Amino acid sequence: MKERFAVVDIETTGNSVKNGDRIIQIAIVLMEGKDIVETYATFINPLNTIPSFIEQLTGISDEMVEDAPVFEEVAPIILDKLKGCYFVAHNIHFDLSFLREELKRVQLPIFDGPVIDTVEMARILFPTIKSYKLQDLAMSLQIEHKNPHRADSDAHVTALIWKKLQEKLAFVPARTLRQLHAISHDFVSDVEPLIHNEIKRKEKVANEVTAPFLQTHSFSIRKHTPVKIEKEQKTMGEMESFDAFLEAETNNWTYPFKLVSNKILEAFETNQHGLIEVEENHSNDLQAFLFPAIYHVNSRQQSVTIACSSSERIYQFFEAWEKNFKQRYSNVTASILKGRKKYLSIQRFERFLQEDETNYDTALTKAQILIWLLETESGDVDELNLSSGGIRIWERLCEGVNNPSHPTNNFSFYQRAIEKAKHASIIFTTHAMLLADDTFGKKHLSQNAFVLVDQAHYFEANGRKFFGQRIEYSHIAQKIQRAEKKFGKLSETVKQKLILLHEQLNELFRYIHFYVKGKNNSDQLNLFRYRYHQDREKGPIWNEIIELVRKNQFLLLDIIQFMNKESSREVKLIHNQMDEDEIISFVDFCQELRLQLNYFFFDTSSEEVFWIEIEAKGAKNAVALYSEPVRIATFLADKFFSKKKSVVLISHALTVKDSFHHWIERLGLTDFYPMTTSLISPLTDESTMNVYVADNLTFSRLTSKEDYSRQLAIDLTYLLKRIKGKVIVLFSSVELLKLTYEQMKEIIDREELFIFGQGISGGNPAKVLKTMQQLEEGCLFCTVKFWNRIESHKTFFQTLVVTKLPFSSLQDPIVSANVEWLEQEGKSSFYDYSLPESVIALKDAVFNFRHSTETQALFLLDHRIQTSHYGSYFKNSLKVGKWKYGNFINLIQDAIQQER
């Protein structure tokens, strides 16, 4: 018999029945197997007012439910529909729990049958989809969703998604299904019987088709196409010049994009480094970068590396390559290469699969990777959409030391990526991997003397982060707990040593937390950073910290020596019972931690900055230690630029007041006399960007943060109540953001303003952006730094508000270290560092906001851009066309007129 499924969706007035929220619409789609057999839907009168936020989201108004039945009238019908069915919903925690509470309220029996959460099952069976929100998932699966946030439409779409999920489950080979079945008892969804039935069905079918898969003894893996070793070399044929080549390929291009391509090729052909500033708000920008690389590969038979700031940007490039060039230039090959930790180790995953650790994150991660291995060619974790717990687990699964005698040793995703890169014409990689390759002598990319650095304004910061170090207590504790569990079964001595180490490390980090918390003068900051100097810290607490560091170093040394003692019977037992790479990995971890403790507490260096981060309101051991070099200009000059024939750095934020001087200094390019070109044109007075500078909002250093945030809250409220569409408000610090949000709390509720705050509103802020896309109006509060680093599409905002010029605080460890260094060099820390960094941050923010599809407004609430002697640096760098100054109220009225 076919299983029966009741696919349910509800719309409500809020999240809590106990707080008076009620169902306003319910829909149930009944399915037998994969077939829809019946649909039921009705509005429900909640007997109270529907909040405007819900009305805006769902389109359901008070008038629409006025004559609808109340819940008591439809509850028996709902229970009858659910009888004998699996309860299926997209995010079952909400729909089922809310419905149960409503049934309890009217004193009817609650549904207690089997359940299926299509969010969970989509995460498992489609592990590479980037978003599991219903609308996004439907789009990914090519299912039309006409009326999002309406129960009838949502339930129908969820039913079609469940059909797709059943079809995907039927595709999974029996070997993998058995592994899924073994862990399915930890899922929210009651799919054990469904998987069992699918296994039985496959066992009845003789000679199950396994052609696309390789078989390990535990699960199946997609068969991979062989790496192409030899590539046919061709020239551009009769193309006499790059201009002729571009003209033939890009007849619909505007002049600036052709000029970008020409400038890149000019740098490559003349063997010089270059900085090119160009707008990157057009789809043609990726092609403009790829055309000269392709031409260079063909004309000079030399490979090119393109380094990006993020994995998302790498995939944008690779997709542009595959869509526009792969078929036309079959002689030019492209590949992606990242660091070792980005690639899955089959050996480690096979061992992880056999572990009996039972928790939800572990089960979900195992299931996602089992399905992913049927599809992936690369084994690159950036393909996966792991949970936050899965991301923490990944370190145990990524490429590391392998056991040469293991059956899967000859299968390595990382080695395949290296092999592909060796024979590729164009390699896409990250900033960090590019630097690592030259620094540590990997030589996978060093053969490429021609490099294009995309989003180059992040290159120095990414480099500093790469050369820095980090210790985090939660990560250390997790490692030691796993070791206790594994090694403790075989050796009581090792178990006791690890328990003692865990206790002593916990005490050390609690002392560090207490020490740093005493330096925090702000109640607003939960995440607090304190820059420290090993040779300057004083007091009894610091002395106790140093004593605990030494004690932990001794304990680590004791464990390392014991694990390496071949004569020990207990150690021999451990080596006989466990894979060698597990033991080596843990001993290496202990050795590295011992060296890191020495580095963070005893190795003083004027070249590096050290700081500690704590969660002031979190666990008493929630501590992380960081270090970064203050500057990497000398390293880049000696170890990177001097070894390359041509490195072209491209970004929309490379000049300050039309000068490239800042980045030439910071990147160590002074002695190379690089070619520089700015291709950003100022917006005209007729442009869609309107810039308003309020000259009556005065921030004085004498004004307290509380007074300033109170006035800012009033001004922002006035603006948000009158400006239509979606608004982004940028703050210079998290502290000011939270103070302003607190001041606006009552106003937000009273005026029904929809404001999401970075670090305040629930959920990942990038996901909050997707929620805002579905609203007609809304506002996001975030810092300039956060806004500039979001990779998501952000062009749905109509208004940008910058509360203050984004000068970095001296409380920032990197900022204070640079200020000290410049002052010791006799330079101006303001003009040589603080001012240009602020200009670039604002420039980046405005370019990330700017687009030409509709009228936009930029409000600057900092009069210093008009009155200060340095204001011209910002104005001349932004190139945003006409500036309007005046009273804030009048400026808002002007903006409203422009909207009309």
N, C-alpha and C positions, 0 to 999 in steps of 0.2 A: 504494500500500500504506500501511496505517496504521503510524505509528511505534510501536515497542514501548518501554515504560518499566518499569523495575524500581524500585519505590518501597521504600526500605530504611530501617529504624530499628533501632538496637541499644541495649541497656542494658549498662553496664559497671560494674566495681568501682571505676573511677577514670578519670583522664584520660590515662595514659601506659602503653603496652605495655612500654616499656623499663624502667619502674619496677615491673613485675610485675602491672599491671592487666590484667584479662581481660574478654572478653564473657560476659555471663550470660544474655542473651536476644537473639535476632535474629528479625526478621519481614521478609518480602519480599512486596509486593503487585504482581503483574504486570498491566500495562495495555496494551491495544491502542487507541491513540488516547485517547478519554475513557472507555473501558469497562474495568472490572476483569474479568480473565479467570481469575485464579488467586491463591491466597494460601498462603504457606508461613510457618510460625512454629515456633520451638522454644526451650526453655531450653537453656543450655549450662553444664556443670559447669566452674567456673573453677579448680578444684583448690586453692583457698584460700578464706579466710573473707570473706564479704561485709561491708563496713563498715556499722555501724549507721546512718550518715547515708544510705547508698545504700538500705538496707532501708527506712528511713522514707520516702524519696523515691519508691521504686518499688514497695514492697510485696513485693519478691522476697527470700525468706529462704534461708538455707543448706539448710533441709529441702527447699525446692522444687526446688533444682538438684542435690540429692544423687545422684539416679538418672538425671540427664540425661546425654546424650552429651558428650564433650569436643570442643573446637573441631576437632581433627584429623579427627574422624569426620564432621562436617557440612560441612567446608570444600569438598569436591568438589561437594556438592549446591548450595552457595551459588554457586560459580563457574558451574555449569551453568545456574542460574536467571538469572544476569546476562548470559549469552552473547547478543550481538546486541541488547542493550537500552541505552537511556539509563539511567544511574545517577541516580536522583532521591532527594534527602533534604532534610530540614529542618535546615539548617546543615550543608552537605555537608563542610565542613572537618573536622568531628569524625568523622562516621560513616564517610566514605570513607577518611580517613587512618588511623583506628583499624583498620578492616578490612584495609587494605593491610598495615599493620604485623603484624597477626595472620597473614595469608597468608604474608608474608615469613618470619615466625618458624617456620612449619611447612613452609617451603621449597616453597611452591606459587606459581604465577604470579599476579601482582597484576592487578586489573582496571585496564585502561587505555583504556576507551571514553569516549564523550561523557557529560557530567554536567549535571545541572540542580539548582540550589539553590533550593528553594521559598521560603526566606527572602528571597533576592535578588529573585526574580521577584515575590513579594508586595510587596516595597518598591517595585518599579517599577510594577506593574499596579494595586496598591491603595495609592497613595502617601499617603493621608490616614488610614489606620488607625494608631491610637496605639501599638500594641504588636504585634510580630511573633513573640512567643513562641507556640509551637504552640497552647497552650490558649486564649490571648487571641485569636489569629488565627481559630481555629475558631469561637469565640463570635461574633466580628465577622461572619463569613461564614455564620452560622446553621448550623453543622455540629456535631452532638452529639459530645462527646468523653467517653466513659464512664470510661475508666481511664487518666488521664494518667501518663506515665512508665512505661508498659508497652509494649514494642516492638510487640506485635500491634495494640494500640489506636492507638498513635502512627502506625504505618505506614498503617493504614486511613484515619485522619484526614488524613494527609499526601497520600494518593492522592486523596481527595475534594477537598482544597485544590488539588492539581495540576489536577484536572478543572475547577474554578472558574477557575483561572488560564488554562487553554486557552480557555475560553468567553469570558473577558474579552479575550484577545488577538484572538479572532475579531471582536469588536465594534469594535476600533480601525480607523479609516479608513486607506486605503492611503497617503495623504499623510503621516500620522504614522508609519505602519509603515516607510516608506522612511527616515525620519530615525532610527528605532530601529535599523534594520538597519545603517545607516552607523556606529553607535557600538557595536554589539553585540559586536564583537571584543574590547572591553575588559571585558566581563562575565565573571564566573566561570562562569556557565551557558553551555553550548554551544547557544545558541538561534538562531544565524544561519540555519541551514537551516530551522528552524520558521517564523521570521519571513518568510524568502524564499518558502516555500511558501504562506504566508497572503497575501502580496502577489500572487503568481501567481493564487491562487484568486480574489482580488478583481478582478484585471484581466480575468478571464474572464467576470465577472458584469457585464453591461451596465448602465450608469447606476447605479453604486453609490449607495446611499441616503446622502445627506449632509445631510439636512434639519436635524438638530439642531446642525450645525456651520457656523461661518464659516471661510472658507479664506484663509490668508495664502499667500504664494508658497512657504512652506517647510513649514507644518504647519497643523493644524486647531484651532479654538477653539470652545468651546460658545457657541451663540447665547444672548444674554441677554434677559431680559424687560425691557421699557422701564421706566424709572423713573417711578413714579406721581407726577405733578406736583400734581394737585388732589386733595385728600381731602375727602370729604363730612363736614361737621360735624354732629354730633348731640348732643343733651343726654342726660342720664340718664333722660329720660322722666318718669315719675311718681314716681321715687325722691325723697323729700323730704329725706332726710338720709343721711349716710355710714353711720351706724349701721344704718339700714334696708337700705342697699345691701350692707353686710357680712353682715348677718343672712341675707339672701337668698342670698348667694354662698358663705358659709362656715359652714354649719350644723354641721359637724363639728370646728370649730376650738376650741382651748382659749382661755381668756381672755387670756393674755399676748400671743398673736399678734394678736388683735383690738386690744389696747391699743397694740402697736407701730404698727399701721396708723393708728390714731387720732392718735397722737403725731406721726407724720410729716405727716399732713394738717393737724394743728393748726399746726405750724410753717409750712407752706406758706401756709395761709390767713391767718395773722397776720403774714406777712412777717418772720419772725425766724429766726435761725440756731439750730441745736439739736444737742445731743449725746445720743445714745440708746445706752445699754448694754443689750445683749440677747443671750441665748443664740442661737447660730447652728448648733446641732447637730440641726436638724430640717428636713425638706424644705419645711415651710410657711414658713420664713423668707424665701425668695425671693418667694413670693406675698404675704407680709405687706408687703414693700417695694413690690411692683408694684401692688397694689390702690389705695393712695392716689395713686400716680402716674396711674393710669388715671382715677380719679375727678376728680383735679385737671385733667387734660387736657380732660375732658368738661365739667366745671362752669365752668372759667374760660378755656377755649380757649387755654391756655398750655402750651408744651412743657416736658418735664422731661429732664434729663441724669442718668444713673446712671453714676458713675465707680467702676471696680473696680481692685483691686491687681494683678490678673494677667489674661492672656487667657483662661486656663482658667475663671476666675470669670465673665468676660464671657459665655462660651459657656453656662455654667450658667444665667445669667439669661436669655439669649436662648432657650434650650431651654424654660425654664419659661414664658416668654412665648408661644412657639409652641404648646406643649402645652396650656396652660390658658386663654389669653386671645385668641389671634389670631382664631379663628373667631367667638367670641362678641362681640368688639368690633372689627368690621371697619373702623369709622371711626377707630380708634386705630392708627397705624402705628409700627413700631419699626425701627431700623437700628443697625448697628455702625460706628463711625468710629475709626480709629487713625491713628498717624503715617505720613507718606509712606513711610518705609523698610519698612513692613510689606507694601507692595503691589508686585506684580510689574510691571515695565515690559516690555511686549511688544517694544518696539524693542531694549532691551538683551538680552533673551533671544534674539531672532532673531540678533543679532550674536554672542552667546556660542555659539549652536548652530553657527555657521560656523567658530569657532576650531578650530585643529588640535591644541590642547593635549590630550595623551593621558595620562590617569591615571584610576584607578578612581573617585575621588570626583567628578571632572568628568563621566565617562560616566554614573554613577548619577544625578547631579543633573539632567543633561540629560534622561535617560529619565523620571525621576519627574515633571518639570515638563511634558514632552510629554503624558503621560497625564493629569495633573492639569488641564491646559488644556481637556481634553474634558469636564470635570465642574464646574469651579469657577465660581461666580457672582461671587465676591468678589475673587479674586486675592490673598487674605490669606495670607501665609506661615505663619501659625499653624495653618492647616488642614493643612499638610504635615508629614510626619514625615521631616525631612531627616537625613542622617548628620552627624556633627560636621564633616566636611569640607565637606558641602553648606551648613551654616550659615555657614562662613567664606566660601564662594563667593557667598552670597546678596547681599552688599553690592554686588556687581557687577551684580546683576539687578534690584534694587529701583528704585522710581520715582525719577527724577532729572531732569536737563535733557534734554528731548527735541528731536529734529530736526523742525522744523515741516513739512518737505517729505517726511518719511518716510511711506510708505503707511499705516502703522498709527497715525499720530499722533492720529487721532480716536478711538482706542480706548484708554482709560486706566482701569484698575481704581480708581485713587485718586480720579480725578475723578468716577467713578460713585458711589463711597462718599460723597464730599462732596455730590453732588447728592441722594442718598437722604437724607442727614442734614438737608439744608435743608428737606425736606418731611416729616420724621418727627415724630411726636408724642413719642416716647421715644427718646433716643439712648443707646446703651451705649458707653462709652469707657474709657480707662485713666486713672489718676491723672496720669500724665505728660502725656498728650494734653490733659487738662482744663487743666492749668497752662500748657502751651505755647500753647494757643489764646488765652488772655488775655494772656500775656506778649508774644507776637510778633505780636499783632494779626491772627490768621488769621480770627477772627470766624465760624468754623464752628459753634462751640458757645456763643459769647458771647451769642447771641440768647436763650438759655435762662437765665432769671434764677432758675430753681428747680433745685437740684442735690441729688442723694442720693449721698453718698460711702460706699461699702461698704468693709468692712475698714479702717476709718478709723485704726486704730492704726499702719498702715503709711504713711499719707498724708504725714506730715512727712518720713520717711526717703526715700520715693520722690521727694518734692519736692527734697530736698537732692541726691539722685543725679541728678535731671533737670538741675538748675542747675550741676552739677559738670562737669568735663572729664576726658579720659583720653587718654593716648598709650601705645600698646603697640608694642614693637619688631617683633614678628612680623607685625603688621598693616602697619606701614610698609614692612618689607622685601618683603612680598608685593606691595604696590602698585608699588614701584620695580622689582622683578624683571619684573613684567608690562610695565611701561613700557619697560624695556630691550629686551624681546623684540619689542614692537610698534614703537616709534619707532626702535629701533636698526637695523631692516631698511632704513629709509628715510634715516637721517641718522647718519653716523659721528660727527659732532660731538656730537649729542645723546646717542648711545650712550656716548661717553667721559665726558661730564659726569655721566650717570646712574651709571656704574660708579664714578666717583670719589665721588659722593654716597653710594652704597651702602657703600663702604669706610669713609668718614668717620663715617657714622651707626653702623655696626657697632662702630667703635672707641669712639665716644661711649658707647654703651649697655654695652659691656664694662667701661669705666671706672666707670660708674654701678653696675653689678652688683658690681664689686670693692669700691667704696666702701661700699655698703650691707651687703655680706656681712661686712665688718669690724665692723659694729654688732650683728651677731647673736650673742648669747651662748648660744643653745640649739641643741644638735645635733638635737633632736626636730622642729624646725620647718623644713620644706622651703620652704613659702610664708611668707616673712618680710616684714613691713611696717615701714617706717621713716618716721616723720614728720620732715620737714625744714623749715627756715626759710631762705629764700634769703639773708637778710642775716646769718645766724649761722653758717653752715657755713664751716669753715676747713680749712687743710692743703693740701699740694701736690697731692693727688689731686683735691680739689674744684676747685682752681685750674685743673688740666688739663681737668676737665669743662667749666668755664666757657669755656675757650679753644676746646674742641671744639664747644661750642654755637654760639659766634660764627662759627666756620669753616663749620659746616653751614648757618647762616642766610645766609651770603654765597653758598654754593654754590646754595642754593634760589633766592635772588634772581637769580643769574646764569641759572639755567634758566628762570625765569619771564620774564625780559627777553628771552632768546633766543627762546623759543617765541612771544612776542608781537611779534617783529621782522618786520614784513610784507615788508621788503626782502630778507630772507634767502631764497636759492634753496632751501636745504634745508627751511626751514619751509614754504615754499609747496608743496613736494613732499608734506610730511606732511599739510598741509591738503587737498590734492587727493586723497590716497589714503585718508584716514580720515574717519569720521563726525565732525562738528564737536563733538558733545557729548562724545566721548571726549577730545578735546584740551582742551575747557573743563574737563571733570571733573578731568583730571590737573593742569592749571595751578591750579585751585581747591584741589586737594589740597596742592600745593607751597606755595601762599600760606597755607593754613590751618596747615600744619605749621610754617612759619616763625613765624607769630603764636603758635602754641602753645608753641614753644621759648622765645620771649620771655616768655610768660605764666608758664611753669613755673619759669624760672630768674632772671627779672629783675623781675617785677611783684609786689612784696611787698604783702600785704594782711592786716590783722588780722581781716577779716571771713571769710576763707577758711582752710581747712586743706589743706596739701599733704602727700602721702606717696608713697613709692616701694615697689612690691612686686617681689620677686625670687623666683625658684626657686633656693634655695641649692644644691641638688644637680642642677639642670638645666643647660641651656646657659648659657654665660658671658654671653650677651646677652639672656637671658630676663627682661626688665624691662618694667614698666608704671608710668607716673606717673599719679597721680590728684589731683583737687582737689574739694572740696565747700564750700559755705558752712557756717559753723558753726551758724548759725540762719537760718531763713527766716520767722520770725514777723512781722517788719515788712513783708516783701514780701507775705505772705498777707493781712495786714490791709489794706494800701493797694491792692494790685493785684487781689486776688481777692474776699475777703469783702465789701469795700465796694461792689463792682460787682454783687453778687448780692442778690436780694430774700430768698432763703432757701436756706441750705446746711444740710442735715441730715447729720451724721456718725454712722455706725452701726458698732458693733463690740462684741465681747464683752470687750474689754480697754481700757476708757476710764477706770475709776476706780482710785484708790489709797486704800485705807481709806475707801471710800464717798465720796471727793471727786473731782470732775472737774478740780480746780485745775491739775494737771500739764499736761493736754492743752489746757486753755484758754490757759495761758501759752505753751506750745510752738507752738501754731497761730496765735497772734496774735489771739485772740478776746476778750481782756480787756475792751476798750472796747465790745464788742457785747452784753454781758450775755446770752449765749445761754441758751435753754431747756435744762435738763438733766433726764434721766430714766434711772434704772437699773431694769431689769426682770429682773435676775438674782436668783433666789431661792436662799437657802442650801439645800444638800441636807439632808435630815432624817437622823436617826440610823438610819432604816430603809433608807436609800438603798443602791444597789449599789456605791458608792465608799467604800472603807475607806482611811483615812490613817494611816500609821505613821511616827512620828518616833523614830529611834534616838538615845537620849541617852547612849550609851556610846562613840560614835565621835567622838572629839575631834580636830579639826583645829586645830593651833596655828600661828601665823606662824613659830614657832621650828622647826617640823617641816620637814624638807627635802621637796621635791617627790618625790624618789625614795622616801623612807620612807613618805610619805603614799600614793603610788600602790601601793606594795607591800602596805600594809595594806588598801587599798581592793580590790586584786585578790583578796586572801584572802576578804574579806567578800562580794564579788560572787560568787565561786566557790561559797561556801557557799549563797548565796541561789539561784543558777541551778541547782544540783544538786537543790534541794528544791521549788522553785516550778514548777508545771506551766504549760504554755502558752507563749505568746510574750511576751518581755520587751523593753522599750525602756529603755536606760540613757542618761541625759542628762548631759553634761559641760559645765563652764563654759568650757573651752578645748580646742583641738585638741591642745595640748601634753600636758595631763593625760590626755586620751583615749589618745594613743599610748603614753605611759609606762605606763598601766594595762594596755593591751593587751599590751605587751611583757612585763610582769610575769606575765601570764596565759598566755603562749604555750604553755609546757610543760603547764600544767594543762589547757588546752583540748584538746590532742592526747590526753593521758592519759585524761581523763574523757569525751572525745568530746562536748564542748559545741560547739554550732553558733553561733559568734559572728561577726557581720559588722561591720566597722568603717568608719566614714566616712573616706575617704581612705586606707584600708588594703586592704580587700577589693576585688577587681576589679569593674569595671562601675559604671555610674551608680547611686548610692545609692537613687534612686527605683525603679530596676529591682530592686535588692536587696530592697526592700519587697515587690515582687510575688512574688519567689522565696520569701520568708518566709511569705507567705500560704498556700503549698502545703505547708508543714511543720507538723507537730503542735507542735513546740517549736523555739525559736531565740531569738537575742538580737541586737539592733542597738545598737551604740555610736555615738552621734552627739552633736554639740553642740546646745545649746538653740536657738541661732540657726538651724541647719540644720533641725531638727525643726519649728520654727514656720513655716518657709518652704516646706515640702513641700506640694504641692497634692494629692497622691494620697490616696486613701481610707486611713485609718490606724486604723480602729476594730477591727482584729483583734488588737490587743495587750491582754493581760489585766493586765499589771503594768508600772507606770512607776516607775523608780528615778531620783531626782534626787540626784546625788552631792554637789553644793554649790549654795548659793543663787547664781543666775546674775548676780553682779556683774560688770560688764564690766571688763576689764583697762585700766589706764592706758596700756598699750602700744598700745591701739587709738587711732589718730589722732583720730577723731571724739570719743571719750571724753575724751582729754587736752585737746583744744581747748575742749570745753565746760566742763571743770573750770577751766581757766585763765580763761575768759571770766566765769564766775560769781564766781570769787574776786576778779577785778578789779572786778566790780560790787558787791562786799561781801556776796554771798549765800553760802549754804551749798551747796557743790558736792555734798555727800552727800545732804542732805534735798531739795534742789531738782532734783537730776539723777540721781545714781547710784542712790539708793534707789528712787525711783519707776520708773526704767527697768528695774531688776531685778525689781521687783514685777510690772510689766506683762509682762516676758518670761516669768516663772514662771506667771503667770495664763494667758497665751496657750498655754504648753506644756500646762498641765493641761486647759484647755478643748479643745485639739486631741486630747487623749487620751480625754477623758471621754465615755462613752456609757452607755446604760441597758439594753443588751441582755443583759448578764451581769455577774456580780460582778467588780469590778476592785480592784486594790490599788495604792496610791501610797505608796512608801517615800521619805522624806526623810532623807538620811544626813548632814545638817548640823544639829547641835544648836543653832545660833544662832537658829533660828526659835522655839526655846523659851526660851533663856537671855538673848538680847540685848535691849536696850531698844527695838530697831526690829523685833523679831520680830512684834509685833502688826500691823504694816503688811501683812506677808505673810498672816498668818492671817485677818485681817478682810477681805482682798481676795479670797482664794481661794473662800470660801463653799462649802467642801466637806463641811460637816456635822461628824460626830464625829471628834475627833483622839485617837489612842492613842499614848502615850509609854512607853518602856521599853527594856530590853536588846534589842539587835538580834536575838539568837537567839530570844528569847521572842516577839518580834514576828513573826518568820517562822513560828513554830509557830502563832501566832494566825491568820495569813493562810492557812496550810494548812487549819486547821479551818474557816475561812470558805468555802474552796473546796469542802469536802465538804458 
